[in-house]
Amino acid sequence: MDVKIFTTGGTIDKVYFDAKSTYEVGDPQIVDILREANVTIDWELETLFRKDSLDLTDEDRAVIVEKVRQEPCPRILITHGTDTMIETAKALQGIPGKTIVLVGSLSPARFKSSDAEFNIGFALAAVQTLPPGVYIAMNGRIFHPDRVRKNREANRFEPI
Protein backbone atom coordinates (compact mmCIF):
# COMPACT_ATOMS: atom_id res chain seq x y z
CA MET A 1 0.00 0.00 0.00
CA ASP A 2 1.28 3.45 -0.94
CA VAL A 3 -0.93 5.59 1.32
CA LYS A 4 -3.19 4.90 4.29
CA ILE A 5 -6.13 7.30 4.54
CA PHE A 6 -7.92 7.95 7.81
CA THR A 7 -11.14 9.97 7.74
CA THR A 8 -12.50 11.86 10.72
CA GLY A 9 -15.35 13.86 9.19
CA GLY A 10 -15.43 17.62 8.99
CA THR A 11 -16.84 19.99 6.40
CA ILE A 12 -15.41 17.95 3.54
CA ASP A 13 -17.97 15.19 4.25
CA LYS A 14 -20.93 17.35 5.34
CA VAL A 15 -24.40 16.91 3.88
CA TYR A 16 -26.70 19.92 4.28
CA PHE A 17 -30.47 19.43 4.41
CA ASP A 18 -31.97 22.92 4.42
CA ALA A 19 -31.26 26.63 4.14
CA LYS A 20 -30.89 26.87 7.92
CA SER A 21 -27.68 24.82 7.71
CA THR A 22 -28.95 21.63 9.32
CA TYR A 23 -26.33 19.03 8.43
CA GLU A 24 -24.82 15.68 9.22
CA VAL A 25 -21.37 14.36 8.47
CA GLY A 26 -21.88 11.83 5.69
CA ASP A 27 -19.80 9.14 4.05
CA PRO A 28 -16.16 9.97 3.25
CA GLN A 29 -16.11 11.90 -0.02
CA ILE A 30 -12.45 11.14 -0.65
CA VAL A 31 -13.39 7.72 -2.07
CA ASP A 32 -15.43 9.25 -4.90
CA ILE A 33 -12.91 12.03 -5.46
CA LEU A 34 -10.03 9.55 -5.89
CA ARG A 35 -12.12 7.25 -8.09
CA GLU A 36 -13.32 10.09 -10.35
CA ALA A 37 -9.75 11.42 -10.64
CA ASN A 38 -8.58 7.94 -11.74
CA VAL A 39 -5.96 7.84 -8.99
CA THR A 40 -3.88 4.70 -9.53
CA ILE A 41 -1.76 4.53 -6.39
CA ASP A 42 -2.53 1.73 -3.94
CA TRP A 43 -4.46 3.26 -1.03
CA GLU A 44 -6.56 1.99 1.83
CA LEU A 45 -9.20 3.91 3.77
CA GLU A 46 -10.31 3.62 7.38
CA THR A 47 -13.04 5.80 8.86
CA LEU A 48 -12.27 6.75 12.45
CA PHE A 49 -15.03 9.32 13.04
CA ARG A 50 -17.84 11.12 11.28
CA LYS A 51 -17.74 14.30 13.35
CA ASP A 52 -17.48 18.02 12.90
CA SER A 53 -13.99 18.86 14.12
CA LEU A 54 -15.43 21.14 16.80
CA ASP A 55 -16.93 17.96 18.31
CA LEU A 56 -13.61 16.05 18.37
CA THR A 57 -12.35 15.55 21.91
CA ASP A 58 -8.88 14.97 23.33
CA GLU A 59 -9.88 11.30 23.63
CA ASP A 60 -10.72 11.25 19.90
CA ARG A 61 -7.33 12.81 19.13
CA ALA A 62 -5.68 10.10 21.24
CA VAL A 63 -7.44 7.48 19.09
CA ILE A 64 -6.14 9.18 15.92
CA VAL A 65 -2.60 9.29 17.31
CA GLU A 66 -2.69 5.63 18.31
CA LYS A 67 -4.11 4.50 14.94
CA VAL A 68 -1.39 6.40 13.09
CA ARG A 69 1.31 5.10 15.45
CA GLN A 70 0.19 1.47 14.90
CA GLU A 71 -0.26 1.78 11.13
CA PRO A 72 2.62 0.08 9.27
CA CYS A 73 2.26 2.27 6.17
CA PRO A 74 4.71 5.20 6.41
CA ARG A 75 2.52 7.60 4.39
CA ILE A 76 -0.67 8.75 6.15
CA LEU A 77 -3.34 11.09 4.80
CA ILE A 78 -6.01 12.29 7.26
CA THR A 79 -9.17 14.10 6.21
CA HIS A 80 -10.18 16.39 9.03
CA GLY A 81 -12.38 19.38 9.79
CA THR A 82 -10.54 22.68 9.56
CA ASP A 83 -11.55 24.17 12.92
CA THR A 84 -9.37 21.84 15.01
CA MET A 85 -7.05 20.43 12.34
CA ILE A 86 -4.08 22.27 13.83
CA GLU A 87 -4.66 20.77 17.29
CA THR A 88 -4.77 17.25 15.86
CA ALA A 89 -1.65 17.89 13.77
CA LYS A 90 0.20 19.04 16.89
CA ALA A 91 -0.93 15.90 18.75
CA LEU A 92 0.57 13.76 15.96
CA GLN A 93 4.00 15.38 16.19
CA GLY A 94 6.63 13.06 17.57
CA ILE A 95 5.55 9.94 15.67
CA PRO A 96 8.82 8.97 13.97
CA GLY A 97 9.34 7.63 10.46
CA LYS A 98 6.00 8.66 8.96
CA THR A 99 4.86 11.38 6.61
CA ILE A 100 1.48 12.54 7.93
CA VAL A 101 -0.61 15.06 6.00
CA LEU A 102 -3.90 16.48 7.26
CA VAL A 103 -6.32 17.93 4.74
CA GLY A 104 -9.85 19.29 4.73
CA SER A 105 -12.00 21.77 2.91
CA LEU A 106 -13.65 25.06 3.68
CA SER A 107 -16.83 24.00 1.88
CA PRO A 108 -18.37 20.52 1.51
CA ALA A 109 -17.08 18.29 -1.30
CA ARG A 110 -20.66 17.97 -2.53
CA PHE A 111 -20.74 21.72 -3.36
CA LYS A 112 -19.84 22.65 -6.93
CA SER A 113 -17.43 25.38 -5.87
CA SER A 114 -15.73 23.33 -3.13
CA ASP A 115 -11.99 23.37 -2.57
CA ALA A 116 -12.14 19.69 -1.53
CA GLU A 117 -10.98 18.08 -4.79
CA PHE A 118 -8.03 20.45 -5.19
CA ASN A 119 -6.99 20.09 -1.54
CA ILE A 120 -7.16 16.28 -1.66
CA GLY A 121 -5.11 16.07 -4.85
CA PHE A 122 -2.55 18.47 -3.43
CA ALA A 123 -2.37 16.54 -0.13
CA LEU A 124 -2.03 13.21 -1.94
CA ALA A 125 0.98 14.54 -3.84
CA ALA A 126 2.40 16.01 -0.63
CA VAL A 127 2.16 12.77 1.37
CA GLN A 128 4.10 10.96 -1.36
CA THR A 129 6.91 13.51 -1.67
CA LEU A 130 7.51 15.19 1.69
CA PRO A 131 10.02 13.82 4.21
CA PRO A 132 8.74 12.28 7.46
CA GLY A 133 6.91 14.77 9.66
CA VAL A 134 3.46 16.23 10.22
CA TYR A 135 1.99 18.70 7.73
CA ILE A 136 -1.23 20.52 6.90
CA ALA A 137 -2.08 20.82 3.20
CA MET A 138 -4.59 23.61 2.56
CA ASN A 139 -5.07 26.37 0.00
CA GLY A 140 -2.23 25.17 -2.22
CA ARG A 141 0.35 25.39 0.56
CA ILE A 142 2.09 23.07 2.99
CA PHE A 143 2.14 24.25 6.60
CA HIS A 144 3.95 23.09 9.72
CA PRO A 145 1.42 22.72 12.60
CA ASP A 146 3.35 25.17 14.79
CA ARG A 147 3.42 27.87 12.11
CA VAL A 148 -0.11 28.10 10.75
CA ARG A 149 -3.47 29.57 11.65
CA LYS A 150 -6.95 29.41 10.20
CA ASN A 151 -8.06 32.89 9.21
CA ARG A 152 -11.83 32.57 9.52
CA GLU A 153 -12.52 36.05 8.13
CA ALA A 154 -10.52 35.38 4.93
CA ASN A 155 -11.61 31.70 4.86
CA ARG A 156 -8.10 30.33 4.44
CA PHE A 157 -5.06 28.93 6.22
CA GLU A 158 -2.02 31.15 6.43
CA PRO A 159 1.47 31.09 7.94
CA ILE A 160 2.24 32.73 11.28
C-alpha positions as CSV (number, residue, x, y, z in Angstrom):
1,M,0.0,0.0,0.0
2,D,1.3,3.4,-0.9
3,V,-0.9,5.6,1.3
4,K,-3.2,4.9,4.3
5,I,-6.1,7.3,4.5
6,F,-7.9,8.0,7.8
7,T,-11.1,10.0,7.7
8,T,-12.5,11.9,10.7
9,G,-15.4,13.9,9.2
10,G,-15.4,17.6,9.0
11,T,-16.8,20.0,6.4
12,I,-15.4,17.9,3.5
13,D,-18.0,15.2,4.2
14,K,-20.9,17.3,5.3
15,V,-24.4,16.9,3.9
16,Y,-26.7,19.9,4.3
17,F,-30.5,19.4,4.4
18,D,-32.0,22.9,4.4
19,A,-31.3,26.6,4.1
20,K,-30.9,26.9,7.9
21,S,-27.7,24.8,7.7
22,T,-28.9,21.6,9.3
23,Y,-26.3,19.0,8.4
24,E,-24.8,15.7,9.2
25,V,-21.4,14.4,8.5
26,G,-21.9,11.8,5.7
27,D,-19.8,9.1,4.0
28,P,-16.2,10.0,3.3
29,Q,-16.1,11.9,0.0
30,I,-12.4,11.1,-0.7
31,V,-13.4,7.7,-2.1
32,D,-15.4,9.2,-4.9
33,I,-12.9,12.0,-5.5
34,L,-10.0,9.5,-5.9
35,R,-12.1,7.3,-8.1
36,E,-13.3,10.1,-10.3
37,A,-9.7,11.4,-10.6
38,N,-8.6,7.9,-11.7
39,V,-6.0,7.8,-9.0
40,T,-3.9,4.7,-9.5
41,I,-1.8,4.5,-6.4
42,D,-2.5,1.7,-3.9
43,W,-4.5,3.3,-1.0
44,E,-6.6,2.0,1.8
45,L,-9.2,3.9,3.8
46,E,-10.3,3.6,7.4
47,T,-13.0,5.8,8.9
48,L,-12.3,6.8,12.5
49,F,-15.0,9.3,13.0
50,R,-17.8,11.1,11.3
51,K,-17.7,14.3,13.3
52,D,-17.5,18.0,12.9
53,S,-14.0,18.9,14.1
54,L,-15.4,21.1,16.8
55,D,-16.9,18.0,18.3
56,L,-13.6,16.0,18.4
57,T,-12.3,15.5,21.9
58,D,-8.9,15.0,23.3
59,E,-9.9,11.3,23.6
60,D,-10.7,11.3,19.9
61,R,-7.3,12.8,19.1
62,A,-5.7,10.1,21.2
63,V,-7.4,7.5,19.1
64,I,-6.1,9.2,15.9
65,V,-2.6,9.3,17.3
66,E,-2.7,5.6,18.3
67,K,-4.1,4.5,14.9
68,V,-1.4,6.4,13.1
69,R,1.3,5.1,15.4
70,Q,0.2,1.5,14.9
71,E,-0.3,1.8,11.1
72,P,2.6,0.1,9.3
73,C,2.3,2.3,6.2
74,P,4.7,5.2,6.4
75,R,2.5,7.6,4.4
76,I,-0.7,8.7,6.2
77,L,-3.3,11.1,4.8
78,I,-6.0,12.3,7.3
79,T,-9.2,14.1,6.2
80,H,-10.2,16.4,9.0
81,G,-12.4,19.4,9.8
82,T,-10.5,22.7,9.6
83,D,-11.6,24.2,12.9
84,T,-9.4,21.8,15.0
85,M,-7.0,20.4,12.3
86,I,-4.1,22.3,13.8
87,E,-4.7,20.8,17.3
88,T,-4.8,17.3,15.9
89,A,-1.7,17.9,13.8
90,K,0.2,19.0,16.9
91,A,-0.9,15.9,18.8
92,L,0.6,13.8,16.0
93,Q,4.0,15.4,16.2
94,G,6.6,13.1,17.6
95,I,5.5,9.9,15.7
96,P,8.8,9.0,14.0
97,G,9.3,7.6,10.5
98,K,6.0,8.7,9.0
99,T,4.9,11.4,6.6
100,I,1.5,12.5,7.9
101,V,-0.6,15.1,6.0
102,L,-3.9,16.5,7.3
103,V,-6.3,17.9,4.7
104,G,-9.8,19.3,4.7
105,S,-12.0,21.8,2.9
106,L,-13.7,25.1,3.7
107,S,-16.8,24.0,1.9
108,P,-18.4,20.5,1.5
109,A,-17.1,18.3,-1.3
110,R,-20.7,18.0,-2.5
111,F,-20.7,21.7,-3.4
112,K,-19.8,22.6,-6.9
113,S,-17.4,25.4,-5.9
114,S,-15.7,23.3,-3.1
115,D,-12.0,23.4,-2.6
116,A,-12.1,19.7,-1.5
117,E,-11.0,18.1,-4.8
118,F,-8.0,20.4,-5.2
119,N,-7.0,20.1,-1.5
120,I,-7.2,16.3,-1.7
121,G,-5.1,16.1,-4.9
122,F,-2.6,18.5,-3.4
123,A,-2.4,16.5,-0.1
124,L,-2.0,13.2,-1.9
125,A,1.0,14.5,-3.8
126,A,2.4,16.0,-0.6
127,V,2.2,12.8,1.4
128,Q,4.1,11.0,-1.4
129,T,6.9,13.5,-1.7
130,L,7.5,15.2,1.7
131,P,10.0,13.8,4.2
132,P,8.7,12.3,7.5
133,G,6.9,14.8,9.7
134,V,3.5,16.2,10.2
135,Y,2.0,18.7,7.7
136,I,-1.2,20.5,6.9
137,A,-2.1,20.8,3.2
138,M,-4.6,23.6,2.6
139,N,-5.1,26.4,0.0
140,G,-2.2,25.2,-2.2
141,R,0.3,25.4,0.6
142,I,2.1,23.1,3.0
143,F,2.1,24.2,6.6
144,H,4.0,23.1,9.7
145,P,1.4,22.7,12.6
146,D,3.4,25.2,14.8
147,R,3.4,27.9,12.1
148,V,-0.1,28.1,10.8
149,R,-3.5,29.6,11.7
150,K,-6.9,29.4,10.2
151,N,-8.1,32.9,9.2
152,R,-11.8,32.6,9.5
153,E,-12.5,36.1,8.1
154,A,-10.5,35.4,4.9
155,N,-11.6,31.7,4.9
156,R,-8.1,30.3,4.4
157,F,-5.1,28.9,6.2
158,E,-2.0,31.2,6.4
159,P,1.5,31.1,7.9
160,I,2.2,32.7,11.3
